[in-house]
Amino acid sequence: MSFKVCDDSSIFAKLLVDWSSGDLTSQLSEVDSVIAQIISEISMLACSPVYRASEPDDFVMSKQLTTPFELGKTCRTWRHIVWTSPRCWNIIFLGLQRNAETYQVQVALLEGWLSRSGDLPLSIHLDEMEEEPAQWARNPHTEVFNLLARYSHRWLHVSTFLVDPYWKQLEEFPLPRLTSLAVGPPGIIQRAAGYEASWRISDAPLLRNAYITAFREEIILPAHKLTQITLESMDWRDCLSILSKCGPNLVYCALPDLRTEIDDGIIPAAFTLPCLSSFSAGSPFPMAYSPVLRILQCITAPVLSRMQLQWNGNPGTEPLLAIGDLLSRSSCSLRELSLNIVQYMLYNEPLLIALLAYTEKLEKLELICNFGGTSDVILDHLNPARPQPQYLPAGQILLPNLRCFHYYGLMEFELGTLVDMIDMRYRMAEDSEEGLGLRSEGDCDRVARPAELDINICLEVVPSKRASLSAFAETLRRLTKEHAGVTLSFSDEVGKNISLKD
């Protein structure tokens, strides 16, 4: 999102230079006009969305610093200017409440809000503020929905909750400007259980970003035009059905909180997403039944460059093998990889090293271990000066292009191994805008210069580990002082920060 900078200083300077008592009325009118323009610009910027994320679906996570109603309370002049500035009213954030008196006031305010928005495209963020979400199903927000429906030809970005019977009505609306759509049922209860509703959108020629939450029935939308899609709390089979229709334009795909019923072991045929460059998926289920694994087995992505995966339970070898199979099948050049592993198992480290060795152009690695943590083996292989890597051919450096490494987990390694790895990554670094690639055995003494090494270590309260931290405290402080990109933090098992000065 870009912000327009309001700078009318030159206009004021001109007025001061050309000031003459003979044309006082005209000049005062011009000053008033400039002041009104400045107030209008300030109001528009203050009412614009503030984004809290950098993902393509960040319009769902946005918020508003203030409202035009609040700005209008400043004074009579501000109220007049704000009330007559459509750009202050074409962005709507509204948390609906089911209380009858409050709800009727909100309907009236919304009607006035929309009437002041001129003919500008509308960004609508409608949330439900209700302790019992089922109340919306028994007593739906008919007035609000019907009011917004009258302006459907101006919808640009829409993030809202809906209940029956409104799903079926979506097909009847003209949506010529709609670019981003986020819809889901009200409340976390329905989100967790899955919400049965069949609906379609047929007339939305500009729809490019869809965020769909917690549905179990058929959904029809112009998927072949989408460039970005997020499917949250949905069964993996439904996700695959929608993705298979996305085809050639899909660039970004996120599948948080994938769900599954009884796994029948049948894996659908694989299909290709030729433009997919960013993919993320997560599931609360153990990997033995994980829908993440099923998704990885069913897609091919030849230009995939960024992948984030999260899985629960004892992972076994399946996820790492599935990731490797996907990368091999796709023949892609992965640049960013994030693995959020709830239960990190040391016996999987040879497979993890083999996977990383295959991603020779990887520039960013994030390893999050909720239980357990990496051992010396991984850090030894990330050390470019290690003479004979245990699981790599002689002369091969693991991740020579690595610039960013984020680690969160237990310290199952020696601090000296971590220090040596960081030191050698900087000592053997070279600056290059191009990927370094793998070198031959005789030319293996250079790696990319690290930009960010963020190591967050959770220490169990074990005397030997506390002693190790104390012994290396001065060295660790030196690393963070010499290299601006190195961040080292330590915490105990309850998350309390442990200072290096202790």
C-alpha positions as CSV (number, residue, x, y, z in Angstrom):
1,M,0.0,0.0,0.0
2,S,1.4,3.4,-0.9
3,F,0.7,6.7,0.9
4,K,0.4,10.0,-0.7
5,V,2.4,12.7,1.0
6,C,0.5,15.9,1.5
7,D,2.9,18.9,0.9
8,D,1.2,22.3,0.3
9,S,4.1,24.4,1.7
10,S,4.8,25.8,-1.8
11,I,1.2,27.1,-2.0
12,F,1.5,28.8,1.4
13,A,4.8,30.3,0.4
14,K,3.3,31.7,-2.8
15,L,0.4,33.2,-0.8
16,L,2.8,34.9,1.6
17,V,4.9,36.4,-1.2
18,D,2.0,37.6,-3.3
19,W,-0.1,38.8,-0.4
20,S,-1.8,42.1,-1.0
21,S,-4.5,43.9,0.9
22,G,-6.3,44.7,-2.3
23,D,-7.4,41.2,-2.9
24,L,-7.8,40.0,0.7
25,T,-11.1,38.1,0.2
26,S,-9.7,36.1,-2.7
27,Q,-6.5,35.2,-0.9
28,L,-8.3,34.2,2.3
29,S,-10.5,32.0,0.2
30,E,-7.5,30.4,-1.3
31,V,-6.0,29.8,2.1
32,D,-9.2,28.2,3.3
33,S,-9.2,25.9,0.2
34,V,-5.6,24.8,0.9
35,I,-6.5,24.1,4.6
36,A,-9.5,22.1,3.6
37,Q,-7.4,20.1,1.1
38,I,-4.9,19.3,3.9
39,I,-7.6,18.3,6.3
40,S,-9.1,16.1,3.7
41,E,-5.8,14.4,2.9
42,I,-5.1,13.8,6.6
43,S,-8.5,12.4,7.1
44,M,-8.2,10.0,4.2
45,L,-4.8,8.7,5.4
46,A,-6.0,8.3,8.9
47,C,-9.0,6.2,7.7
48,S,-7.0,4.0,5.3
49,P,-6.3,0.4,6.3
50,V,-3.2,-0.4,8.3
51,Y,-1.8,-3.8,7.2
52,R,-0.3,-6.1,9.8
53,A,1.2,-8.7,7.4
54,S,3.1,-8.8,4.2
55,E,1.3,-11.7,2.6
56,P,-1.0,-11.2,-0.4
57,D,-4.0,-11.8,1.8
58,D,-3.1,-9.0,4.2
59,F,-6.3,-7.2,3.5
60,V,-8.0,-9.7,5.8
61,M,-5.6,-8.8,8.6
62,S,-5.8,-5.1,8.2
63,K,-7.3,-2.6,10.7
64,Q,-8.2,1.1,10.8
65,L,-6.6,3.7,13.1
66,T,-9.7,5.8,13.3
67,T,-13.0,6.4,11.6
68,P,-14.5,9.5,9.9
69,F,-17.0,9.8,12.7
70,E,-14.1,10.2,15.2
71,L,-12.4,12.8,13.0
72,G,-15.7,14.7,12.6
73,K,-15.7,15.3,16.4
74,T,-12.6,17.5,16.2
75,C,-14.5,20.7,15.3
76,R,-17.2,22.0,13.0
77,T,-14.7,22.7,10.2
78,W,-13.3,19.2,10.3
79,R,-16.8,17.7,10.4
80,H,-17.9,19.6,7.3
81,I,-14.7,18.7,5.4
82,V,-14.8,15.0,6.4
83,W,-18.5,14.7,5.7
84,T,-18.0,16.0,2.1
85,S,-14.9,13.9,1.3
86,P,-16.0,10.6,-0.3
87,R,-12.4,9.1,0.1
88,C,-13.0,9.1,3.9
89,W,-16.0,6.9,3.5
90,N,-15.2,4.2,0.9
91,I,-13.4,2.0,3.5
92,I,-15.6,0.4,6.0
93,F,-14.6,-1.4,9.2
94,L,-17.6,-2.6,11.2
95,G,-17.9,-5.1,14.1
96,L,-21.5,-6.1,14.2
97,Q,-23.3,-6.7,17.5
98,R,-26.5,-8.7,17.8
99,N,-27.9,-6.6,20.6
100,A,-31.1,-5.2,19.0
101,E,-30.6,-1.6,20.0
102,T,-26.9,-1.5,19.1
103,Y,-27.6,-3.3,15.8
104,Q,-30.2,-0.8,14.7
105,V,-27.8,2.1,15.4
106,Q,-25.1,0.3,13.4
107,V,-27.5,-0.1,10.4
108,A,-28.3,3.6,10.4
109,L,-24.7,4.6,10.7
110,L,-23.8,2.2,7.8
111,E,-26.4,3.7,5.6
112,G,-25.1,7.2,6.2
113,W,-21.5,5.9,5.7
114,L,-22.3,4.4,2.3
115,S,-24.3,7.4,1.1
116,R,-21.2,9.7,1.6
117,S,-18.8,7.4,-0.3
118,G,-19.8,8.9,-3.7
119,D,-19.2,6.4,-6.5
120,L,-15.8,5.2,-5.3
121,P,-15.0,1.5,-5.0
122,L,-15.7,0.0,-1.6
123,S,-13.4,-1.9,0.8
124,I,-15.6,-3.6,3.4
125,H,-14.4,-5.3,6.5
126,L,-17.4,-6.8,8.4
127,D,-16.7,-8.7,11.6
128,E,-19.1,-10.2,14.1
129,M,-18.9,-9.3,17.8
130,E,-21.1,-11.9,19.4
131,E,-20.4,-14.3,22.3
132,E,-22.8,-16.8,20.8
133,P,-22.1,-17.1,17.1
134,A,-25.2,-19.3,16.6
135,Q,-27.3,-16.1,17.3
136,W,-26.4,-15.0,13.8
137,A,-27.9,-18.1,12.2
138,R,-31.1,-17.7,14.3
139,N,-31.3,-14.0,13.7
140,P,-29.2,-13.1,10.7
141,H,-28.0,-9.6,9.8
142,T,-30.6,-9.2,7.0
143,E,-30.6,-5.3,7.1
144,V,-26.9,-5.0,6.8
145,F,-26.6,-7.6,4.1
146,N,-29.4,-6.1,2.0
147,L,-27.9,-2.6,2.4
148,L,-24.4,-3.8,1.3
149,A,-26.0,-5.8,-1.6
150,R,-27.3,-2.6,-3.1
151,Y,-23.7,-1.5,-3.6
152,S,-22.3,-4.8,-4.9
153,H,-21.4,-3.2,-8.2
154,R,-18.8,-1.1,-6.2
155,W,-17.3,-3.8,-4.0
156,L,-13.5,-3.9,-4.4
157,H,-12.2,-5.7,-1.3
158,V,-14.6,-7.5,0.9
159,S,-13.9,-9.4,4.1
160,T,-17.1,-10.6,5.8
161,F,-19.0,-13.4,7.5
162,L,-22.2,-14.7,6.1
163,V,-25.0,-17.1,7.2
164,D,-27.8,-18.8,5.3
165,P,-29.6,-17.9,3.1
166,Y,-27.1,-15.3,1.9
167,W,-24.7,-17.7,0.3
168,K,-27.0,-18.6,-2.6
169,Q,-27.7,-14.9,-3.2
170,L,-24.1,-14.2,-4.0
171,E,-24.6,-15.6,-7.5
172,E,-27.2,-13.0,-8.3
173,F,-25.0,-10.0,-7.6
174,P,-23.1,-8.1,-10.2
175,L,-19.5,-7.8,-9.0
176,P,-17.7,-6.0,-11.8
177,R,-15.0,-4.4,-9.5
178,L,-14.5,-7.2,-6.9
179,T,-10.8,-7.9,-6.6
180,S,-10.4,-9.5,-3.2
181,L,-13.0,-11.6,-1.3
182,A,-12.7,-13.2,2.2
183,V,-15.8,-15.1,3.5
184,G,-16.5,-17.5,6.3
185,P,-19.2,-18.4,8.8
186,P,-19.4,-16.6,12.1
187,G,-17.6,-17.8,15.2
188,I,-14.9,-20.3,16.0
189,I,-17.4,-23.1,16.7
190,Q,-18.4,-23.3,13.0
191,R,-14.9,-22.8,11.9
192,A,-13.7,-25.8,13.9
193,A,-16.5,-28.1,12.8
194,G,-16.7,-27.1,9.2
195,Y,-19.7,-25.3,7.8
196,E,-22.0,-26.9,5.2
197,A,-23.1,-24.4,2.5
198,S,-23.2,-24.6,-1.3
199,W,-22.6,-21.3,-3.1
200,R,-21.2,-19.9,-6.2
201,I,-19.9,-16.6,-7.7
202,S,-20.1,-16.4,-11.4
203,D,-20.0,-12.7,-12.4
204,A,-16.7,-11.4,-10.9
205,P,-14.3,-10.8,-13.9
206,L,-11.6,-9.0,-11.8
207,L,-11.5,-11.4,-8.8
208,R,-7.9,-12.3,-8.1
209,N,-7.6,-13.0,-4.4
210,A,-9.9,-15.4,-2.5
211,Y,-9.8,-16.2,1.2
212,I,-12.3,-19.0,2.1
213,T,-12.8,-20.3,5.6
214,A,-14.4,-23.5,7.0
215,F,-16.6,-24.9,4.3
216,R,-17.4,-28.5,3.6
217,E,-19.7,-28.4,0.6
218,E,-19.3,-27.3,-3.1
219,I,-17.9,-23.9,-3.8
220,I,-17.9,-22.5,-7.3
221,L,-16.0,-19.3,-8.1
222,P,-13.9,-18.1,-11.1
223,A,-10.9,-20.0,-9.8
224,H,-9.1,-20.0,-13.2
225,K,-8.6,-16.2,-12.8
226,L,-7.2,-16.3,-9.3
227,T,-3.6,-15.4,-8.6
228,Q,-3.9,-15.8,-4.8
229,I,-6.0,-18.2,-2.7
230,T,-6.2,-19.1,1.0
231,L,-8.3,-22.0,2.1
232,E,-8.5,-22.2,5.9
233,S,-10.0,-24.9,8.1
234,M,-11.1,-26.9,5.1
235,D,-10.9,-30.6,4.2
236,W,-7.9,-31.4,2.1
237,R,-10.0,-33.0,-0.6
238,D,-12.1,-29.8,-1.0
239,C,-8.9,-27.8,-1.2
240,L,-7.5,-30.0,-3.9
241,S,-10.7,-29.8,-5.9
242,I,-10.5,-26.0,-5.8
243,L,-6.8,-25.9,-6.6
244,S,-7.1,-28.2,-9.5
245,K,-9.4,-25.6,-11.1
246,C,-7.1,-22.7,-10.5
247,G,-4.8,-23.5,-13.3
248,P,-2.3,-21.2,-15.0
249,N,-2.6,-17.9,-13.0
250,L,-2.2,-19.0,-9.4
251,V,0.9,-17.5,-7.8
252,Y,0.2,-17.7,-4.0
253,C,-1.5,-20.5,-2.1
254,A,-2.0,-20.8,1.6
255,L,-3.7,-23.8,3.3
256,P,-3.7,-23.1,7.1
257,D,-5.3,-25.6,9.4
258,L,-6.0,-28.3,6.9
259,R,-8.7,-30.8,8.0
260,T,-9.4,-34.4,7.3
261,E,-12.0,-37.0,7.9
262,I,-11.1,-40.7,7.9
263,D,-8.3,-41.2,5.4
264,D,-9.2,-43.9,2.9
265,G,-5.6,-44.0,1.6
266,I,-6.7,-43.0,-2.0
267,I,-4.5,-40.2,-3.4
268,P,-6.0,-38.2,-6.2
269,A,-4.0,-37.7,-9.4
270,A,-1.3,-35.1,-9.4
271,F,-1.9,-31.8,-11.3
272,T,0.4,-28.9,-12.2
273,L,0.2,-25.3,-11.0
274,P,2.6,-23.7,-13.5
275,C,2.9,-20.3,-11.9
276,L,2.8,-21.2,-8.2
277,S,5.7,-19.5,-6.5
278,S,4.6,-19.4,-2.9
279,F,3.0,-22.3,-1.0
280,S,2.2,-22.8,2.7
281,A,0.2,-25.5,4.5
282,G,-0.4,-26.6,8.1
283,S,-2.4,-29.1,10.0
284,P,-3.1,-30.0,13.6
285,F,-3.2,-33.7,12.7
286,P,-0.4,-36.2,13.3
287,M,1.7,-36.7,10.1
288,A,0.6,-40.3,9.8
289,Y,-2.9,-38.9,8.8
290,S,-1.7,-35.5,7.8
291,P,-3.5,-33.7,5.0
292,V,-0.3,-31.7,4.4
293,L,1.3,-34.9,3.2
294,R,-1.6,-35.6,0.9
295,I,-1.4,-32.2,-0.6
296,L,2.3,-32.5,-1.2
297,Q,1.7,-35.7,-3.1
298,C,-0.8,-34.2,-5.4
299,I,0.7,-31.0,-6.8
300,T,3.6,-30.1,-9.1
301,A,5.0,-26.6,-9.1
302,P,7.8,-25.9,-11.5
303,V,8.5,-22.3,-10.4
304,L,8.0,-22.8,-6.7
305,S,10.5,-20.6,-4.8
306,R,8.9,-20.2,-1.3
307,M,7.4,-23.0,0.9
308,Q,6.2,-23.0,4.5
309,L,5.0,-26.2,6.2
310,Q,3.7,-27.1,9.6
311,W,2.7,-30.5,11.0
312,N,1.9,-32.0,14.3
313,G,2.8,-35.2,16.1
314,N,5.7,-37.6,15.5
315,P,6.6,-36.8,11.9
316,G,8.5,-39.9,10.9
317,T,10.2,-39.8,7.6
318,E,7.1,-39.1,5.4
319,P,7.1,-35.3,5.3
320,L,10.7,-34.9,4.4
321,L,10.4,-37.5,1.7
322,A,7.2,-35.9,0.4
323,I,8.9,-32.5,0.2
324,G,11.9,-34.0,-1.6
325,D,9.6,-35.8,-4.0
326,L,7.7,-32.5,-4.7
327,L,10.9,-30.6,-5.4
328,S,12.2,-33.4,-7.6
329,R,9.0,-33.8,-9.5
330,S,8.7,-30.0,-10.0
331,S,12.4,-29.4,-10.9
332,C,12.0,-26.0,-9.1
333,S,14.6,-23.8,-7.5
334,L,13.5,-23.2,-3.9
335,R,14.7,-19.9,-2.3
336,E,12.9,-20.0,1.0
337,L,11.9,-22.9,3.2
338,S,10.2,-22.8,6.6
339,L,9.6,-26.0,8.6
340,N,7.5,-25.7,11.7
341,I,7.9,-29.2,13.3
342,V,5.9,-29.8,16.5
343,Q,7.9,-32.9,17.4
344,Y,11.5,-32.7,16.1
345,M,13.1,-36.2,15.9
346,L,16.9,-36.5,15.7
347,Y,16.8,-39.7,13.7
348,N,15.4,-37.6,10.8
349,E,18.4,-35.3,10.5
350,P,20.1,-37.3,7.7
351,L,17.0,-37.0,5.7
352,L,16.8,-33.2,6.5
353,I,20.4,-32.8,5.4
354,A,19.7,-34.7,2.1
355,L,16.7,-32.4,1.5
356,L,18.7,-29.2,2.1
357,A,21.5,-30.5,-0.1
358,Y,19.0,-30.8,-2.9
359,T,17.9,-27.1,-2.4
360,E,21.2,-25.7,-3.6
361,K,19.9,-22.2,-4.2
362,L,18.1,-21.9,-0.9
363,E,18.7,-18.4,0.6
364,K,16.4,-18.5,3.6
365,L,15.9,-21.4,6.1
366,E,13.5,-21.3,9.0
367,L,13.5,-24.2,11.5
368,I,10.9,-24.1,14.3
369,C,11.0,-26.9,16.8
370,N,8.2,-26.8,19.3
371,F,9.4,-30.0,21.1
372,G,13.0,-31.1,20.8
373,G,15.7,-29.4,18.7
374,T,18.5,-29.8,16.3
375,S,21.7,-31.5,17.2
376,D,25.4,-30.8,16.4
377,V,24.9,-32.7,13.1
378,I,22.9,-30.0,11.4
379,L,25.1,-27.2,12.5
380,D,28.2,-29.1,11.6
381,H,26.9,-29.5,8.0
382,L,26.0,-25.8,7.8
383,N,29.7,-25.0,8.7
384,P,31.5,-24.5,5.4
385,A,34.8,-25.3,7.0
386,R,33.9,-28.7,8.2
387,P,36.4,-31.0,6.5
388,Q,34.4,-34.2,6.0
389,P,30.6,-33.8,6.3
390,Q,29.1,-37.0,7.5
391,Y,26.2,-37.0,5.1
392,L,27.6,-35.1,2.2
393,P,30.1,-35.9,-0.6
394,A,33.5,-34.5,0.0
395,G,33.9,-30.8,-1.0
396,Q,30.1,-30.1,-1.0
397,I,28.9,-27.2,1.1
398,L,25.4,-27.4,2.5
399,L,23.4,-24.3,1.4
400,P,26.2,-22.1,0.0
401,N,23.6,-19.4,-0.9
402,L,22.1,-19.2,2.6
403,R,21.7,-15.6,3.7
404,C,19.0,-15.9,6.4
405,F,18.8,-18.6,9.0
406,H,16.1,-18.6,11.7
407,Y,16.1,-21.2,14.4
408,Y,13.7,-21.7,17.4
409,G,14.0,-24.8,19.6
410,L,15.8,-26.6,22.3
411,M,19.6,-26.6,22.5
412,E,20.4,-30.2,21.7
413,F,23.8,-29.1,20.4
414,E,26.9,-27.6,21.9
415,L,27.2,-23.8,21.9
416,G,30.7,-24.1,20.5
417,T,29.3,-25.8,17.4
418,L,26.9,-22.9,16.8
419,V,29.7,-20.4,17.4
420,D,32.0,-22.1,14.9
421,M,29.2,-22.3,12.2
422,I,28.4,-18.6,12.5
423,D,32.1,-17.5,12.6
424,M,33.0,-19.6,9.5
425,R,29.9,-18.4,7.6
426,Y,31.2,-14.8,7.9
427,R,34.9,-15.6,7.4
428,M,34.3,-17.5,4.2
429,A,31.7,-15.2,2.9
430,E,31.7,-13.3,-0.4
431,D,29.4,-10.5,-1.5
432,S,27.5,-11.4,-4.7
433,E,24.1,-10.4,-6.1
434,E,24.0,-13.6,-8.1
435,G,23.4,-17.0,-6.6
436,L,26.7,-18.7,-5.7
437,G,25.7,-22.2,-6.6
438,L,27.7,-25.3,-5.8
439,R,31.4,-25.4,-6.6
440,S,33.7,-28.2,-7.5
441,E,35.9,-29.8,-4.9
442,G,38.7,-27.5,-5.6
443,D,36.6,-24.3,-5.3
444,C,34.5,-24.8,-2.2
445,D,35.8,-22.1,0.2
446,R,33.2,-19.4,-0.4
447,V,29.6,-19.0,0.8
448,A,27.1,-16.1,0.6
449,R,27.5,-13.4,3.2
450,P,24.9,-13.8,5.9
451,A,22.3,-11.1,6.2
452,E,20.4,-12.4,9.2
453,L,21.1,-15.2,11.6
454,D,18.3,-15.2,14.2
455,I,18.8,-18.0,16.8
456,N,16.2,-18.3,19.6
457,I,17.2,-21.1,22.0
458,C,15.0,-22.5,24.7
459,L,17.1,-23.8,27.5
460,E,15.8,-26.4,29.9
461,V,16.8,-25.8,33.5
462,V,19.8,-28.1,33.4
463,P,22.9,-27.0,35.2
464,S,25.3,-28.1,32.4
465,K,23.4,-26.0,29.8
466,R,23.4,-22.9,32.1
467,A,27.2,-23.5,32.6
468,S,27.7,-23.7,28.9
469,L,25.9,-20.5,28.3
470,S,28.0,-18.7,30.9
471,A,31.2,-20.1,29.5
472,F,30.4,-18.8,26.0
473,A,28.7,-15.5,27.1
474,E,31.6,-13.3,26.1
475,T,32.0,-15.0,22.7
476,L,28.3,-14.7,22.0
477,R,28.4,-11.0,22.8
478,R,31.3,-10.6,20.4
479,L,29.4,-12.3,17.6
480,T,26.4,-10.0,18.0
481,K,28.7,-6.9,18.3
482,E,30.8,-7.8,15.2
483,H,28.0,-8.8,12.9
484,A,24.8,-6.7,12.9
485,G,22.8,-9.5,11.3
486,V,23.3,-11.9,14.3
487,T,20.6,-12.1,16.9
488,L,21.0,-14.6,19.8
489,S,18.3,-15.0,22.4
490,F,17.9,-17.5,25.2
491,S,14.8,-18.4,27.2
492,D,13.8,-21.0,29.8
493,E,11.1,-23.6,29.4
494,V,8.4,-21.0,30.5
495,G,9.6,-18.4,28.0
496,K,11.4,-16.2,30.4
497,N,14.4,-14.4,28.8
498,I,17.9,-15.4,30.0
499,S,20.4,-12.6,29.8
500,L,24.0,-13.3,28.7
501,K,25.0,-11.1,31.6
502,D,23.7,-13.7,34.1
